[in-house]
């Protein structure tokens, strides 16, 4: 079937580039619906959705936006209108994916449009600032794709055409190949920091699968936590196992390796049952190229690779972090339970390892117990987070919640097989 791609851009100033992009999509058998989001000028080529329709979707008019005399404010309102129309078009089945292009203004608008589409719908942004720290994690849709628009600020040229032709193939190919997520079994969202630092997922994954759940594990290096929080806030999970809070402590201490200010709040806002543990909350991860904040410069640090380096928290900082975790969890609208493994919270704080700090760990545990008592369900374990005992305690709590109807019962694979056999017999 022909796939229709929503192409978004300013068709007054970037008409040549957009026309080239549209031609490349159509040359591969795709259909296009063009949306003009310019304000001052007129679209230089025909479009399916005019700037006046975009402004109307934001509850305003182009003349009113021009009268503002402020480009940024005008474009912010156009962003709201464009996002509204993007959502409506997809809900009506008129588009199968989107692609937008621009500089900072166009990228700002495109980010809102991408967030308006559900997970699994191809969404591409061709941007002069792709990969830039200007783009905050919380602005990005969980599965948005960026393509750097090299040499594309003004006018067509061989470099620009190379980027746009690849983008055309990417979005149309994705629309043809996309398999939207089907949630035939309840989905559990889990966080972890790799599989060496935190190992519990290796034990939990097969046990959860046996109980009839699908499991999505998110890597807590900024973008993973952002996607996790967005989905948790949308109620996508039957239960969350948020056992790696490293992004939260990063955000609270000035690191760019952050999932945004909403970390550890999404499940709480949606009322999703959440099981939480402080995995890797004893170290601050920084971007490899980021300067170490002044107050951490006297600490030992570890260069994990060229992308990430780490420094340790002291006892007072760990007490503050424990209280911050408790405050966020106490605001949750759904069942919440915290597991406190007093034997350690990541692999490198075991006896003899580089991050071992018994006094700091004890300070964190004492503060966490005090801050959570009477506010949040709490299990204190004389075990390490990577020990089998931690997983046993987690599964026991989950099973209690399943029995009580707090977490929907899973659908084991053998039940799917029985259903299929029964259907075949009936026919």
N, C-alpha and C positions, 0 to 999 in steps of 0.2 A: 504494500500500500504506500501511496505517496505520503511523505511526512512534511508537515508544514512548520517552518521555523519562523519565530517572531524575531525580527531584526529591529533593534532599537538604536536610535542615534539622532544627532542633530542634522537633519537633512538640508539645512541651509548652509552650514560651514563645512560639512564633511560629506556632501552629496557624492563626490567622485569616489571616495573610498567606500561608502555604503553601496553605491551602484555596482562597484567591482565585487564586493562581498556577495551581494544578491545574485549577480550574474554567475559567480562561481557555485553558489548553492543550486541555482536552477540548472546549470550545465550538468550537474550530477543527478538530475531527476528529482530534486527537492522543490517544494513550493515555499513561497515566502509571504508573510504578512508584515509589512513595514509600518513601524510606529515612529512618527516624528515628534521629538521632544524639544525642538528648538523654541526659542521665545521671540527673539527680535526679527529674524529673517523669515523668508518664505521657503518652503521645500522646493528644491530645484528639480526634483523628479517626483513622479506620482507616488503617493503613499496610501496604505489602506486605512490608517488611523492618523488623523491630523492632530496638530498641536492643540487645536481648539477643543477636540474631544478629550485630550489628556488633561488640559486645564479644567474642563468641566467636571471630570472625574475627581478632581481635587476640590471641587466646590468654588471655582473661581473662573476668571476669564483671562485671556492673553493680554487684553488691554489693562486689566487690573494689575497683572504681574509686571507689565512694563512700567506702570505708574509707580510701582514700589521704588524704582530707581536703584535697586540693589540686586545685582546678578545672583549672588549666593542665595538670598531669600527666595527669589523668583524660581530658581532651579530646585530649591528644596520643595516647593509646592508642586512643581512639575514632577518631581520624584514620587511624591505621594500619589498623584494622579496616575502616573505610569505604572506604579506597583499595583494599584487597584485594578487597572485594566488588564495587566498581565495575569493577575489571579482570575479575573472573570473569564478571560479568553481561554485559559486552560480548563477551568471548570466547565465551560461550554463545549469543550472538545475541539476548539478551533486551532490550537497550536500544540505541537508535540515537543517543543524545545525552544530555548531563547538564546540569542546572542546579541551582545551590545558592544559598542566600542566608544572610546573616548579618552580624554586626558583626565585630570582630576575631577572636573565637573561631571563628565560623562560616566566615569567610574563610580562616583558617589551615587548617582541615580541608578546605575546598573546594579549596584549592591542591593538596593531596596527591591528592585524587580526580581532579582534572584531569590531573595528571601520570601517573596510572595508565592513561589512555586514549591510544591512538596518534594520531599526526598525522592530521587529516582527519575525526575524530569531533567533532561540535559539542560545545563545552564552554563554558558560561556561568556567570559568578559575579556575582550581584547583591549588592553590598557597600556598606556605609557608608564603607569606606575604599578604594574603587576609585580607582586613580591615585595613591595615596599613596606617599611614599618609605618607608613602613613595609614595603612589599612588595618584598623583594629580588628582583633579576632572576632569580637561580638558582631561585627558588621557582615560577616561572611556566612552565606548559607552553608549547610553541612557538606554539600557535595558540589559546590561551585568550582569551575575550572577557569584558570587564568592563562592567558597567552600574552606574552610581552609584545607590545606593538613597537618593535624597533624601527626607528626612523619614520614613525607614522604621525608625527604631530601636525604636519601640514603638507598635503598634496601626495599624490601617488608617485611611487618610485619603486625600483626593483626590490628593495628591502621590505617596503610596506606591502607590496603584492605577495611576497613570500609569506609574511605573517598572516595576511588575510586569506590567502588560498588554503593554508593549513587549517585556519580557524573554520572556514567553510566546510572542509572535509570532516573536521572533528565534530562539529555540532550535528551535521546531517548523519554522519556515521553513527554517532551516539544515539540519535533519535531512532535510527533503524535497529540498532542492536540492543537498545535499553531493555532491561528486564526489571520493571518496577517491583519493589519489594512486596512480597506476599507473606502476610503474617498468618500462616496456617496454624502455627503453634505460638504460644505466648513467648514474648521476647524478653530476655533479661539483659540489661545493660551493665557492663562491668568495666572498671577502669584499672589500668596497671601501668607501671613504668618499665616497659620492656619485660623480658622473662628471666633476666639474670638478677636484677635488683629485687624484683617481686615475683615469686614463683607460685603463688596460690592458684592461679588460673589453670595450671597444669593438673592439679587435683580436682578443682571444682568443675572444670569444663565437662569431663566425662560423666560426673555425677549429675550435673544439671541436664545434660543430654538424656541420660537414662530416665530422668524424671519427666521428660517430655517438653523441654524448653529449648528454644534457640538462644544462642548466647552471642552477643556482639561485644567485643573487647576493644576499648578505646585507649590509645597510647597517650598518656598525659604529658605531652610536650607542647601544649598550647592549643594547636588546632584540634587535636583529639578530644580534649576536654571541652572545647567550644562546641564541637558537634554533639558530644554527649549531653551537655547542658541543654542545648536547643531541643534535642529529641526528648529529653526527660521533661522539660517544661511543656512540651506538646502532648505529653501523656503516651508516648510511643512504647513505653516499657511496662511490662507487668510488675516488675520489681527492678530496683537498681542495687548493684553491689559496688558501691563507690569506695574502693579500698586504696586508692592512690590520690592523695590530696596535695601532691607536690605543686600543682599549678596554683592552688589557693595561696600557699605560703610564698610562692614566687611573686604573685600579684601584690600581696600585702607588703612585700619588701623590695619593690622597685625593679623586678626583673621583667624583661621583655618576653620571657618564656611563660606566657600567661594565657589563660582562656577567658580573660575578662573579669569584670567586677562581680558577675553573677555566679561565679563558681560556687558550688555546694548549695545552690538555691533552687535549681530547676525542678527537681523531683519534689521538693517541699512545696513549691507553688502549685504544682499540678495534683498534689495529694498522692503521688505514687509511693508505695511502700519502699523504704530505703534502708539497706544495711550498709553501715559506714565503718571504715577503719582508717587510721592515720598513716597509711603506707607512704614512706619516703618523705615524711613531713619534717625530717630532721636536717635536711640540706636545702640550700638555695641554689637552684640551677640558673645560670646566666647564659645568654648568647655568647658564643665563643669570641665574638668580636666586641662584645659589650664591656665597657669599663666596669671594674668591680666597685660598687658603692663605697664611699669613704669609710663607713663604719665597719666594713668587712675586710678592709685591706690588711689587717694584722692577723687574719685567720689563715690557717692552712687551706690550700685549694687544690682541686684535682681537675686536670684538663682531660675530660672524657674523650673528646675528639675535637676536630676543628669547629664543630657547631656548638658544643655545650661544654661548660666548665662549672664546677660546683664549689661552694664553700659551706661550712657548717654553722649552725645556729648555737648560741650559748644558752645556758639554763634560763635566764630571764626571758629571752626571746621565745623560747619554747613554751614557757608559761603563757605568754601573750597569745601565741598561736593556738594553744589549747582552748583558751577562753573565746577566741574568735570563732573557732569551729563550733563550740557549744552554742554561741549566740545565733549562728546561722541555722543550725539544726533545730534549735528550740522554736524557731518561727515556722517550721514545716506544718503543712496542713494535713499530712498523712502519717501513717505509722513510721516511726524512726527508731532504729536501734544501733548503738555504737559498740564496737568491739575494741577493747584496749589491750593489746598484747604487750605485757610488761617485760617480756624477754627481748623485745627489739622490733623495729618497724621497717627495716630493709636489710638486705643481705650483708651490706658492708658495715653494719653496726654490731655484728657478732663478735664474740671474744677473739682478739687477735687481728681483727680487720681494721682498715684505716679509719673508718668513721665511728669506731667504738667510743662511747662517752657515757658511762653508767650514770654519772651525776646529772647530765643533761636529760637522759631518758627518764630518770626518776623524777626530775622536776616536771617534765611534761606529763607524766602519768599522774602525779599528785594533783596537778592543776586541772587535768581533764576530769578526773574523778570528782573533784570538788565542784567544777563548773557544770557538770552534767547531772549530778545527783538530784533527783526529784524533778528534773526537766526532760530528760531523754532516757529511753531504755538503754541500759548499760550492762555489758558483760566484760568483766575483767579476767584476763587469762594470764596464767603463769607460763606463757609460751611465746615464741617468736612468731611474727606474722607469716613466715615461710614454713612453719612447722605444720605437721598434719593436724595437730590439735586445733589450730585456728580454723581450718576448713571444716573440721568436725563440728565445731561450735556454730559456724555460719550455717551449715546444712541443717543442724538441729533447729535453729531459729526459723529458717525458711520452711521446714516441714511443719512447724507449729503454725506458722502463718497460713500455709496451704490448708491445713486441717481446719483452721478457724474461718476460712473463706476470705482472708485478707489479701492473699495472692491467689489469682486464678490457677486452678489445677492444670498441670501440663498435659501434653498429649503425646505419650510415648510412641515410638515408631511402630511397635507391635500393635497398638490400637489403630494406627493408620492402615496397617496391613489387614487387620480384622475387618475394618470398614470396607476396604477395597474388595476383600473376598466375599463379604456379605452382599455387596452391591452386585458383584458378578454372579453370585448364586441366584439372587432375586431375578436377574435378567435372563 
